[in-house]
């Protein structure tokens, strides 16, 4: 899923609505013993800087607790 914008709650509600709740979401999904929070992560965010008009791209590696789920 590629999200253009959205707050965490909106993402959680819409994901559940389409039948794909966020892993570890205790309100809209099913709690998991593998992670103590929602497994929701923004790998990359980009935007245009409001003053310089430069395109800013920020990326972040997957957190360790999510890496552990995948291995």
HELIX and SHEET records of a PDB file:
HELIX    1   1 UNK A    8  UNK A   17  1                                  10    
HELIX    2   2 UNK A   64  UNK A   70  1                                   7    
SHEET    1   A 2 UNK A  44  UNK A  48  0                                        
SHEET    2   A 2 UNK A  55  UNK A  59 -1                                        
END                                                                             
